[in-house]
Amino acid sequence: MSVYVDDPMPIGGRYNNYSHLWADTDAELHAIALCLHLPRTWLQISRGRFGDFKAYDVSPSKRTLALRYGAEYITVKEWLRRKT
């Protein structure tokens, strides 16, 4: 599975310890989101020079579950390096 999570970071100006959850394909992303019980309405899309970046913000407990389900820990910077 090519699903990823990064380090927890502040979201919305307050420290929530949330991480990004994203994948190489929409199908993989939505499949793990379903397993984690994340509503599709929580999907965020950021547009950038590498195309759309689709991700969910996940709590520490959901991040732990995602890793158990096979998500790979990686930083967004490392993921972008792999894409180029």
BELBEL-V344773 format. One record per residue. N is the residue number from 1. RES is the residue in one letter. OMEGA is omega in degrees with one decimal (none if undefined). Layout:
[[N:RES:OMEGA] [N:RES:OMEGA]]
This chain:
[[1:M:177.4] [2:S:176.7] [3:V:-172.0] [4:Y:168.4] [5:V:178.6] [6:D:179.8] [7:D:173.6] [8:P:-179.8] [9:M:178.3] [10:P:177.6] [11:I:175.3] [12:G:175.8] [13:G:177.2] [14:R:-175.1] [15:Y:-178.3] [16:N:-177.0] [17:N:179.1] [18:Y:178.1] [19:S:171.5] [20:H:172.4] [21:L:-179.4] [22:W:-176.6] [23:A:178.1] [24:D:-180.0] [25:T:176.2] [26:D:-178.3] [27:A:179.3] [28:E:-179.3] [29:L:-177.9] [30:H:178.2] [31:A:-179.5] [32:I:176.5] [33:A:177.5] [34:L:177.9] [35:C:-178.9] [36:L:-179.2] [37:H:176.5] [38:L:178.2] [39:P:179.8] [40:R:-179.7] [41:T:177.5] [42:W:179.1] [43:L:178.0] [44:Q:179.6] [45:I:175.9] [46:S:-179.8] [47:R:-178.0] [48:G:-175.8] [49:R:177.7] [50:F:-178.3] [51:G:-179.3] [52:D:174.0] [53:F:-178.0] [54:K:-176.7] [55:A:170.5] [56:Y:168.0] [57:D:-177.4] [58:V:178.1] [59:S:178.0] [60:P:-179.5] [61:S:177.1] [62:K:176.8] [63:R:178.7] [64:T:177.7] [65:L:179.4] [66:A:177.8] [67:L:176.9] [68:R:179.7] [69:Y:174.3] [70:G:175.9] [71:A:-179.7] [72:E:173.4] [73:Y:177.9] [74:I:173.8] [75:T:177.6] [76:V:179.2] [77:K:179.2] [78:E:178.9] [79:W:178.1] [80:L:176.3] [81:R:179.6] [82:R:-177.7] [83:K:-176.4] [84:T:none]]
